[in-house]
């Protein structure tokens, strides 16, 4: 376990990297005995610092929930992070690429909760009953820790590599559509780069919501009504750069488009 001083120092490094859009050395290279619990402690200190600076928490992201993402990263355990109001874009947005580091795009579904959801025995059915609607989303990955050799500890500490999300305009209640079979066809500058279906996320994308509720219960917390839950990618991440136009077709859930400037 890291000391509270070590946790505070690393959280400050990550806050500075976020401010300057920089990258720091791997935590696990410097602290090889750091644990997952240490990583969430670092993320928590960083989160509280962001809130103290005036940012507003609007939801949670879940990552590494599909085989595609686990194979792409070499990490097999899901993780989670927080999302702030100033990181939410709508389809059609122009997104400044230079405010992020190691910028990649993932194809996901997001869920907005109609009521609180808590574990420790939350099931997929419980999660579906608590969800007000699903909406297609692209996640912008933003990694402030060097990628080579990165472990789950590094990723969690870095707010699960979350940078921003782009939301589509089509909302569906869970009883209006078979969420497991929502497709995603991801293109960059008119060329298809990645495809997948939402069932790639733990068999059903809302399973991730139940997983997170149960994870929170271990710390005496719950997911709150109105929160946005980004459920995890069902494609591999796609690199983007300034000048790229990104489009993702979600079939019955519409299309998301954005441009990176």
C-alpha positions in Angstrom: 0.0 0.0 0.0 1.2 3.5 -0.8 1.5 6.1 1.9 -1.0 9.0 1.9 1.8 11.3 1.0 2.7 9.1 -2.1 -1.0 9.1 -3.1 -1.2 12.9 -2.8 2.0 13.4 -4.8 0.9 11.2 -7.7 -2.6 12.8 -7.7 -0.9 16.2 -8.0 1.3 14.9 -10.9 -1.8 13.7 -12.7 -3.6 17.0 -12.1 -0.6 18.9 -13.6 -0.5 16.5 -16.5 -4.2 17.1 -17.1 -3.6 20.9 -17.0 -0.6 20.8 -19.3 -1.8 17.9 -21.5 1.4 16.0 -20.6 2.4 12.4 -19.9 4.1 11.1 -16.7 6.1 7.9 -16.2 4.2 4.7 -15.3 3.3 4.6 -11.6 4.0 0.9 -11.5 7.5 1.5 -12.8 8.2 3.8 -9.8 6.0 2.0 -7.2 6.0 -1.7 -8.3 4.0 -2.7 -5.2 1.2 -0.3 -5.8 -2.2 -2.0 -5.6 -5.6 -1.5 -7.2 -6.8 0.0 -3.9 -3.9 2.5 -4.1 -5.0 3.4 -7.7 -8.5 4.2 -6.7 -7.2 6.2 -3.7 -5.1 8.3 -6.2 -8.1 8.7 -8.5 -10.2 9.8 -5.5 -7.8 12.5 -4.4 -7.5 13.7 -8.0 -11.3 13.7 -8.3 -11.8 15.7 -5.1 -9.2 18.2 -6.3 -11.1 18.7 -9.5 -14.4 19.2 -7.7 -12.7 21.7 -5.3 -11.6 23.6 -8.5 -15.3 23.9 -9.5 -15.9 21.0 -11.8 -19.2 19.1 -11.5 -19.5 15.4 -11.5 -22.1 14.1 -14.0 -21.5 10.4 -14.1 -19.1 7.4 -14.2 -17.3 5.6 -17.0 -16.7 1.9 -17.0 -13.8 0.5 -19.0 -12.2 -2.7 -20.1 -15.5 -4.6 -20.2 -15.1 -6.2 -23.6 -12.7 -8.7 -25.0 -11.8 -6.2 -27.8 -10.6 -3.7 -25.2 -9.0 -6.3 -22.9 -7.0 -7.6 -25.9 -6.1 -4.1 -27.0 -4.7 -3.2 -23.6 -3.5 -6.5 -22.1 -5.7 -5.7 -19.1 -8.5 -8.1 -18.2 -10.1 -6.5 -15.2 -12.9 -3.8 -15.6 -12.3 -0.4 -14.1 -14.1 2.8 -13.6 -13.6 6.6 -13.4 -15.6 9.8 -13.1 -17.0 12.2 -15.7 -17.3 16.0 -15.3 -19.8 18.3 -17.0 -17.1 20.1 -19.0 -16.2 16.9 -20.8 -19.7 16.2 -22.4 -20.1 17.1 -26.1 -23.0 16.6 -28.5 -22.9 15.0 -32.0 -21.7 17.5 -34.5 -19.2 19.1 -32.1 -15.7 20.3 -33.0 -13.3 19.0 -30.3 -9.9 20.5 -29.7 -7.5 17.6 -29.8 -4.6 19.4 -28.0 -6.4 19.4 -24.7 -6.0 15.6 -24.6 -3.0 13.2 -24.5 -2.7 9.9 -26.5 -6.1 10.6 -28.1 -8.2 7.6 -29.1 -12.0 7.0 -29.7 -14.2 4.1 -28.4 -17.7 3.1 -29.4 -20.1 2.7 -26.5 -23.6 3.1 -25.1 -24.3 5.4 -22.2 -27.2 5.1 -19.7 -29.0 7.7 -17.7 -30.4 6.5 -14.4 -34.0 7.2 -13.4 -33.5 6.2 -9.8 -30.6 5.3 -7.5 -29.0 1.9 -8.0 -27.0 0.0 -5.3 -25.5 -3.4 -4.6 -24.1 -5.6 -3.5 -26.5 -8.0 -5.3 -27.5 -5.8 -8.2 -28.4 -7.9 -11.4 -28.8 -7.0 -15.0 -32.5 -6.9 -14.5 -32.1 -4.5 -11.6 -30.0 -2.2 -13.7 -32.4 -2.2 -16.6 -35.3 -1.3 -14.3 -33.3 1.7 -13.0 -32.2 3.0 -16.4 -34.3 5.8 -17.8 -32.8 5.6 -21.3 -29.8 4.6 -23.3 -28.0 6.9 -25.8 -25.1 6.1 -28.2 -21.8 7.6 -27.2 -18.2 8.0 -28.3 -15.6 8.1 -25.6 -12.5 10.2 -26.1 -9.6 8.5 -24.3 -7.0 10.8 -22.6 -4.0 9.0 -21.1 -1.6 11.0 -19.0 0.6 8.0 -18.2 2.9 6.4 -20.7 1.2 3.6 -22.5 3.9 1.0 -22.9 3.9 -1.5 -20.0 0.8 0.1 -18.4 -1.1 -2.0 -15.9 -4.6 -1.7 -14.4 -3.1 0.3 -11.5 -1.8 2.9 -13.9 -5.1 3.1 -15.8 -7.3 3.4 -12.7 -5.0 6.1 -11.2 -5.4 8.1 -14.5 -9.2 8.2 -14.1 -9.5 5.1 -16.3 -8.1 7.1 -19.2 -11.3 9.1 -19.6 -11.1 12.4 -21.5 -14.6 13.2 -22.9 -17.7 11.8 -24.4 -19.8 12.7 -27.4 -23.5 11.9 -27.1 -25.9 11.0 -29.9 -29.4 12.4 -30.3 -31.4 9.1 -30.2 -32.6 8.0 -26.8 -34.2 4.6 -26.2 -35.8 3.0 -23.1 -34.5 -0.5 -22.4 -37.9 -1.9 -23.3 -37.9 -0.2 -26.7 -34.8 -1.9 -28.2 -32.6 -5.0 -27.8 -29.6 -3.1 -26.4 -27.3 -6.1 -26.8 -27.6 -6.0 -30.6 -27.0 -2.3 -31.1 -24.3 -2.1 -33.8 -21.4 0.3 -34.1 -19.6 1.1 -37.4 -16.8 3.5 -36.7 -15.2 5.5 -39.5 -12.3 8.0 -39.7 -12.3 10.4 -42.6 -14.7 8.2 -44.5 -12.9 4.9 -44.0 -14.4 2.2 -41.8 -11.9 1.3 -39.0 -13.8 -0.7 -36.4 -17.1 -2.5 -36.1 -18.9 -4.3 -33.2 -22.1 -4.9 -31.4 -23.0 -3.9 -27.8 -23.2 -7.5 -26.7 -19.4 -7.5 -26.7 -19.7 -5.7 -23.4 -20.1 -8.5 -20.8 -22.9 -10.0 -23.0 -25.1 -7.0 -22.5 -24.0 -3.4 -22.1 -26.1 -2.8 -19.0 -24.3 -5.6 -17.2 -21.6 -3.1 -16.7 -24.0 -0.8 -14.8 -24.8 -3.7 -12.4 -21.1 -4.4 -12.0 -20.4 -0.8 -11.0 -23.3 -0.7 -8.5 -21.9 -3.8 -6.9 -18.4 -2.4 -6.9 -19.6 0.8 -5.3 -21.4 -1.2 -2.6 -18.0 -2.4 -1.3 -17.3 1.2 -0.4 -20.8 2.0 1.0 -21.7 4.1 -2.0 -24.4 3.8 -4.7 -25.1 5.2 -8.2 -27.5 8.2 -8.1 -30.5 9.1 -10.2 -29.6 11.3 -13.1 -26.0 10.0 -13.4 -24.7 9.1 -16.8 -23.0 5.7 -16.9 -20.7 5.1 -19.8 -20.8 1.3 -20.1 -17.5 0.4 -21.9 -16.4 0.0 -25.5 -17.4 -2.8 -27.9 -14.7 -1.9 -30.4 -10.9 -1.5 -30.1 -9.8 2.1 -29.6 -9.1 4.2 -32.7 -6.3 6.8 -32.8 -7.4 10.3 -33.9 -5.5 13.5 -34.7 -6.2 17.1 -35.5 -8.2 17.3 -38.8 -9.8 13.9 -38.4 -13.6 13.6 -38.9 -15.1 10.7 -37.0 -18.5 9.1 -37.7 -20.1 6.1 -36.0 -23.4 4.5 -37.2 -25.4 2.8 -34.5 -28.1 1.5 -36.8 -31.5 2.1 -35.1 -29.9 4.4 -32.5 -28.7 6.9 -35.1 -25.3 8.4 -36.0 -22.7 10.4 -34.1 -20.3 12.7 -36.0 -17.6 14.9 -34.7 -14.4 16.6 -35.9 -11.1 17.0 -34.1 -9.5 20.4 -34.6 
